[in-house]
């Protein structure tokens, strides 16, 4: 029997009276690679934050790795520690995440918070610097790095503790094409087998590489849930949920004719 990473039933959540999640239900097994798709405002970021126990359901039930996602449960330091050791979230904007004076300090922060001894921390830092190809950045201040470098350091600072579950919010946002390609290759092949990876994105070009299953969100609910390739081929669904749009234009010339093209947002 496969263990469940997340199990959400009729979950609701609101910001200042505005519904962000509205009766959301789904489950994710350990080891699955899933993308959360949806236009802006569909609830993707809120859902990721809830999966990382940064906010809790107003109604409904949510379980993460067997723990109940409630404020009362996470008051218990032991519950909080056990959860943080197993789940890591990479925010959309790396500047929210990176706050230490150097990349080295950034990588050391998570392991030190978890109480690792110095020798283990040092070994993990060296291995992570090599794995991400960021050894040359070790003494640099994170705020002085390029967008692609910041994103790589942010992911490295989460991966260093080897969480069972990795949550990523719009990982390719604001990256140049080379950095984007490098990151997608890493997400597709560099994380190792067995880790649960849940990625919120509206970048349809990458989802076949990084996920086997996609959940489409619309106004805080699940609009569709299925194999990534099936979701990608459902043009009506993608159009209805504002993940692609069609625009018409004409080509100049004697055989000029107007026709439509689909684009993702």
N, C-alpha and C positions, 0 to 999 in steps of 0.2 A: 504493500500500500504506500503510495507516494505521500510524503509529508507536505502539508500546506504552508506556504509562506504567508499569504494574506487571505483573509476571508471577510468580505464586507457585505452586510445585509441591510438594505434600506437605510443607508447612511445619509444624513442631512447635515449641512453646515452652512452658516451664513456669515457674511461680513457686513456689519452695520445694517442688518435687516435685509441685505441683498443675498438671495440664495446662491451659493457657489456649488454645493452638492445637493441634489434634490432626489433622494430615494435611490441612491447608487448601490448596486449589488453586483459582485463578481468575486472570483477566487483565483489565486495564482499559486501554482505548485512550486516547491523548491526546485531550482535548476532551470526554470523556464526563462526564456528571453522574450520579453513582451514590450511592445511600444504602446504608449498612450497617445492617441491622435485626437486632435480637435482644434478648432479655430480659437483665436484669443477669446478668453472669457468662458470657455467650455468647462473649466474646472480642473484642468491638468495639474497646474502648479499647486492648487489647494490639496488635491488628492496626494501628490508626492509629499507635501509637508505633513499630511496626516499619516501617511505610511512611515514617516520618520519620527512620529510622535511629537511633532512641533505644534500640532493642534489636534483637537479631539472631537468626535461626533457630538452634535447637539441631540441627535436622535438616531436610532438604529444601533447595530452592533458591529464592531470592527475588531478582528483578531490579527495580530502580527506575530508570527513564529510562536503561536500558542498563547501569547500574552494578550490580555484585553487592553485595547487602546482607550484608556480612560485616564482622566487627570488623577483620580484617586489611586489607581494602580501605580502610576509613575512617580508618586510622592515617595514611594519605597526606593531607597538608593540602590538596593540590590537588583531590583527589577530594572531600573534605569540603566545601571552599569551593564547588566547582561544584554540588554537590548542594544545599547550603543556599541558594544563590542561586535555585534553581528550585522548591524544595518548602517550603511553610510550613504549620505546624500551629497551630490555635487550640484550646487546652485547654478542657475543660468548665468548670473553675473559673478565671475570669479573674484571681483573686488569685494563682494560681500563676505567671501570665505577666507581670503588671504589677508592676514593682519600682523604676521610676525616680521621681525626686522630682516631676516634672510630666508632664502629657500630652504636652507638646512634646518633652521629653526621651525619653519612651516612643517617640514616632514617629521620633525621630532615631536611636535605638539601632541598629535593623537596618541602615539605609543606611550608618551609620558603620562598623559591623562589616564591611560589604562593601567598605569603602574608597572610598565615593563622595566627591567633593570637596564643599566647603561650599556652593557655589552650587547644586549639584544637590540636595543634601539639603534646603536651604531651600525650593527650588521644589517638591519632592516633598511636604514637610510642608504647605505652603499648599494645594496641590491636594487632598491627602488630608483636611485639616480641612474643606474645602468639600464634598468628595464625601460625607463621612459626617455633615455637619451638626454638627460638634463644635468649631467655631471658638471658641465661648464657653467651652469647657472647657480651652483651651490651657495656661493657667497653673495649673490645679487639680491637686492631688495625686491620683493615681488611686485611692488607698485611701479617699478621701473621696467618691467618686462613687456613684451608685445602681447597682443591679445591671445595668439596661439600658445605662447609660452605660459601665460597665466593659466589658461585652461588646462594645459598639461600638468602644471604644478598642482592645481586644485584637485584634479583627478588623482594624481600621485599621492597627495596628502590624505586622501580617503582610502585608496587601495593599499597603502602601506600597512594598515592594520588587518588586511585580508578579511574584510567583512563577507559574510555569507550572502548578503543582499546589497546590491549597488543600485542606487536610484539616481537618475540623471535628468536634469531639467534643461531642455533645449541645448544639448551639448555642442551643436555646431553653430549656434547663434553668433554672429559677428566675427566668424573666422574667415581668413583668406582661403582661396581654393586649396593651396598646398596643405595648410594646417588642418583643414576640414578633411581632406583625403587621408592624412596621417591618422587623425583621430578615429575616423570610421574604420580604417584598417585595424587599429588597436582594439576597438570595441568588437569587431568581428572575429579577430583571431588572437588577441593578446591577453585576454582575461582568464584563459584557462577554462576547462570544462567544469560544470557543476555549480557555478555561481549563478544566483538569480539576478538578472539584470532587467530593470524596468526603466524605460527611457520615454520621457514626455517630449514630443516634437511635433511640428507640422511640416517637417522636411521629408516629403514623400520619397525623395530620391535615395535616401539612406536606409529606409526601414527594412527592405528585403535583405540587406547585408547584416543588420544588427539584431533582427528579431524573427521568430518563427510564428508569433501570434500578435495580433493587433486588436486593441480595444478602442473603439471610436466613442468619444464623449461629445455630448451635445446638451448644453444648458444644464450641466451637472448630473446628467443621466447617461447610462450606456445606450448608445444608438446602434452599435453593432459590435460583435466580438467573434473573431474567427482567425483562420490562417492568414498570415500577412499577405500572401499572394492573392488569396481570394478577395481580401479587402481592397487591395490595389486595383483589381480588375472590376470592382463594382463602381463604375463611373457615376451612376445615379446617386449612390450613397455619398461619394466624395463631393459631388456637386451640392447635394442637399445639406451636407454638414459644413459647407463652405471651406473644404480643404482643397478644392480646385475651382477655378472659374474659367469661363469661356469668353473669349473676346473675338470680334470679327474685324478683319481688316482686308484691304485690297492690295494686290501686287500690281505695280505699274507695268505697262506694256500692252501690246496689241491684244493679248489673250487675257487681259486683266479680269479677275473674278474675285469676289469676296468669299472668304471661308473662315471657319472658326478654329481656334486652337485651345487646348486645355493647358492650364498652368497651375502649379501648386502655389499656395500663398507663401 
